[in-house]
Amino acid sequence: MNDDIKKTSEIPPEQMSLKSRFQFKCHKGVKCFTDCCRGIDIMLTPYDILTMRKKLDLTSEEFLAVFTQPQLLEKADMPVVTLKLLDDERNSCPFVEDKEGCVIYEDRPTTCRYYPLGVGSLSHSGKQGKKDDFFFTVKESHCLGFEEDHEWTVAEWRDDQGVNLRDEVNDGWLDLMVRKKSLPPSMKLSEESKKIFFMVCYNIDKFKEFVFKSTFLTRYDIPAQRVEEIKNDDVKLLQFGFEWLNATFFNAGKEEPQIKK
């Protein structure tokens, strides 16, 4: 993830490109297996929530209530959510088992997929994997995966871990974060706008209700084909939401949105 959004190291190590190589492998045979799933700070992306709540057969509202806690990203002054850890001796991830590892592995969060890599961006855009992105390894003292005899390029690791699609879906969200962070401190969003941002990005069921059960579609000129797409595809709805927030928050002359019941 963008290093402005998830800080895994105070001073990022040497910058890497998609072609850079590193040695790493994690599996049940390493002594530190699942140690990285304890005492962690995992920020969940909008796409993470979509896939995880579907895996658990929960509504977005239920998932948020049970498995997340709201935070405020200080520099951007924007609401985000982090994974709620267990109240055990090691502050474990709620989805980790000692012997088997992650019980939702196929739908694990984006940050877990990137590990042991961190991601930074040198540009205004939050789009990852682009020419002005850089990567770096996050070497924690407990991790023995770097001693394993398996070498990757950054591009190979991203492909193997399935982050390309996730980054593509989350591009709009990251761009909103970076754009807001680049504004002068005096240009703050209202508390109502922050609530709308939270709804659009994390509570997809509530956003769908907002779009289809309010006056939203009568106030915005949206092509019928697009309306049908966002009605039947939560990913399309999420990406539409990012576009709407971007236009509403950052286009000159636009008023901040208000939720109308």
C-alpha positions in Angstrom: 0.0 0.0 0.0 0.9 3.6 -0.3 3.4 4.5 2.4 1.3 7.6 3.4 -1.5 5.2 4.2 0.3 2.3 5.9 3.6 3.0 7.7 5.5 -0.2 8.2 8.8 1.6 8.8 9.7 5.1 9.9 12.5 5.3 7.3 11.9 3.2 4.2 14.9 1.1 3.0 16.4 1.3 -0.4 13.8 2.0 -3.1 13.0 -0.8 -5.5 11.3 -1.0 -8.9 9.1 -3.6 -10.4 12.2 -5.3 -11.9 14.1 -5.3 -8.5 14.8 -8.7 -7.0 14.5 -9.9 -3.5 14.8 -13.2 -1.6 11.8 -14.4 0.4 9.4 -17.3 1.0 6.8 -17.9 3.8 5.4 -21.3 4.5 4.4 -23.6 7.4 8.0 -24.9 7.7 9.6 -21.6 8.8 9.8 -21.2 12.6 8.2 -17.8 12.6 5.1 -18.9 10.7 2.1 -16.7 11.7 4.3 -14.4 13.9 3.6 -11.6 11.4 -0.1 -12.0 12.1 0.3 -10.8 15.7 0.6 -7.3 17.0 -0.1 -5.8 13.6 -1.6 -2.7 12.3 -3.6 -3.6 9.1 -5.4 -0.9 7.3 -8.2 -2.4 5.3 -8.9 -1.2 1.8 -12.4 -0.8 0.3 -11.8 -3.9 -1.8 -10.6 -5.9 1.2 -13.9 -5.3 2.9 -15.9 -6.3 -0.2 -14.1 -9.6 -0.4 -13.8 -10.4 3.3 -17.4 -9.7 4.1 -18.5 -11.9 1.2 -16.2 -14.7 2.3 -17.8 -14.5 5.8 -21.3 -14.1 4.4 -21.8 -10.8 6.3 -23.3 -7.5 5.3 -20.8 -4.6 5.2 -22.4 -3.2 8.3 -22.0 -6.4 10.2 -18.4 -6.8 9.1 -17.4 -3.3 10.1 -19.0 -3.8 13.5 -17.4 -7.1 14.3 -13.9 -7.0 12.6 -12.9 -3.4 12.3 -12.3 -0.2 14.2 -12.5 3.3 12.8 -9.4 5.5 12.7 -8.6 9.0 11.4 -5.6 9.2 9.0 -4.0 12.3 10.6 -2.2 13.9 7.7 -5.1 13.5 5.3 -7.7 14.1 8.0 -9.7 11.2 6.4 -11.5 8.3 8.0 -10.1 4.8 7.5 -10.7 1.4 9.1 -8.2 -1.0 10.6 -8.5 -4.7 11.4 -9.7 -5.3 15.0 -7.3 -7.7 16.7 -8.1 -10.3 19.3 -7.7 -9.4 23.0 -5.2 -12.2 23.6 -1.6 -12.1 24.8 -0.2 -11.5 21.3 -2.9 -9.2 19.9 -3.6 -11.8 17.1 -5.4 -11.4 13.9 -8.9 -12.9 14.3 -8.4 -15.0 11.2 -5.1 -16.7 12.1 -4.6 -20.2 13.4 -1.2 -21.3 14.8 -0.8 -24.4 12.6 -2.8 -23.7 9.6 -2.2 -19.9 9.3 -4.8 -17.6 7.7 -8.3 -19.2 7.5 -9.4 -16.6 4.9 -6.2 -16.8 2.9 -7.8 -16.6 -0.5 -9.5 -13.3 0.6 -6.8 -12.0 2.9 -6.2 -8.2 3.0 -4.0 -6.4 0.5 -1.4 -5.4 3.1 -0.9 -9.1 4.0 -0.5 -9.9 0.3 2.2 -7.3 -0.2 4.2 -8.3 2.8 7.2 -8.3 3.0 7.0 -5.3 0.6 5.9 -1.8 1.2 4.8 0.6 -1.4 5.3 4.4 -1.9 4.3 6.9 -4.5 6.2 9.9 -5.7 3.3 11.5 -7.5 -0.1 13.0 -6.7 -1.9 9.9 -8.1 -2.5 7.0 -5.8 -2.3 4.4 -8.6 0.1 1.6 -7.7 2.4 -0.3 -10.1 2.8 2.9 -12.2 6.1 4.4 -13.3 6.5 6.7 -10.4 5.8 4.1 -7.7 8.6 2.6 -5.6 8.8 -0.4 -3.4 10.9 -1.4 -0.4 11.3 -4.5 1.7 10.0 -4.5 5.3 12.5 -6.6 7.3 11.2 -7.4 10.7 13.5 -9.0 13.2 11.3 -12.1 13.8 10.9 -12.9 10.1 12.9 -15.8 8.8 11.4 -15.8 5.3 14.3 -13.8 4.0 16.6 -16.7 4.7 14.6 -19.0 2.4 16.1 -19.8 -1.0 13.5 -18.3 -3.3 14.0 -15.2 -5.4 11.4 -12.9 -7.0 11.1 -9.7 -8.8 8.7 -7.2 -7.3 6.5 -7.7 -10.4 6.5 -11.5 -10.0 5.6 -11.2 -6.3 2.7 -8.8 -7.0 1.4 -11.2 -9.6 1.8 -14.3 -7.4 0.0 -12.6 -4.5 -2.9 -11.3 -6.6 -2.5 -7.6 -5.8 -2.8 -6.3 -9.3 -6.6 -6.5 -9.4 -6.8 -5.1 -5.9 -4.6 -2.1 -6.7 -6.7 -1.4 -9.8 -9.9 -1.4 -7.9 -8.5 0.6 -5.0 -6.8 3.2 -7.3 -9.7 5.7 -6.9 -9.6 5.4 -3.1 -5.8 5.9 -2.9 -6.1 8.9 -5.2 -8.7 10.5 -3.0 -6.4 10.1 0.0 -3.3 11.5 -1.7 -5.3 14.4 -3.2 -6.7 15.3 0.1 -3.3 15.1 1.8 -1.9 17.5 -0.8 -4.4 20.2 0.0 -3.5 23.1 2.4 -4.4 22.2 6.1 -7.1 25.0 6.0 -9.1 23.1 3.3 -10.9 20.6 5.5 -13.9 18.4 4.7 -16.9 18.8 6.9 -17.9 16.0 9.3 -20.8 15.3 7.1 -18.5 14.8 4.1 -16.3 12.5 6.1 -19.3 10.4 6.9 -20.2 10.2 3.3 -16.6 9.2 2.4 -16.7 6.5 5.0 -20.1 5.1 3.7 -18.9 5.1 0.1 -15.6 3.5 0.7 -16.4 1.0 3.5 -20.1 0.4 3.8 -21.0 -0.6 0.3 -24.5 -1.9 1.3 -25.4 1.4 2.8 -24.0 3.3 -0.2 -26.1 1.1 -2.6 -29.2 1.9 -0.5 -28.2 5.6 -0.7 -27.9 5.5 -4.5 -31.0 3.5 -5.3 -33.4 4.4 -2.5 -32.9 8.1 -2.2 -33.2 11.0 -4.7 -29.6 10.4 -5.9 -30.4 9.1 -9.4 -32.8 12.0 -10.0 -30.1 14.5 -9.1 -27.3 13.1 -11.2 -27.3 12.3 -14.9 -26.0 8.8 -15.1 -26.4 6.7 -18.2 -28.8 3.8 -17.9 -26.2 1.2 -18.7 -24.0 2.5 -15.9 -26.9 2.5 -13.5 -27.5 -1.2 -14.3 -23.8 -2.0 -13.9 -23.5 -0.4 -10.4 -26.8 -2.0 -9.4 -25.5 -5.6 -10.1 -21.8 -5.3 -9.4 -20.4 -4.1 -6.1 -17.0 -3.5 -7.5 -18.4 -1.3 -10.2 -20.5 0.5 -7.5 -17.4 1.0 -5.4 -15.4 2.5 -8.4 -18.4 4.7 -9.3 -18.4 5.9 -5.7 -14.7 6.9 -5.9 -15.4 8.9 -9.1 -18.4 10.6 -7.5 -16.4 11.6 -4.4 -13.5 12.8 -6.5 -15.8 15.0 -8.6 -17.7 16.2 -5.6 -14.8 16.9 -3.3 -12.2 18.3 -5.7 -13.8 19.8 -8.8 -14.0 23.5 -8.7 -17.4 24.9 -8.1 -18.8 21.7 -6.8 -20.6 21.7 -3.5 -19.9 19.1 -0.8 -22.5 16.3 -0.9 -25.3 16.0 1.6 -27.1 12.9 2.6 -30.8 13.4 1.9 -33.3 10.9 3.2 
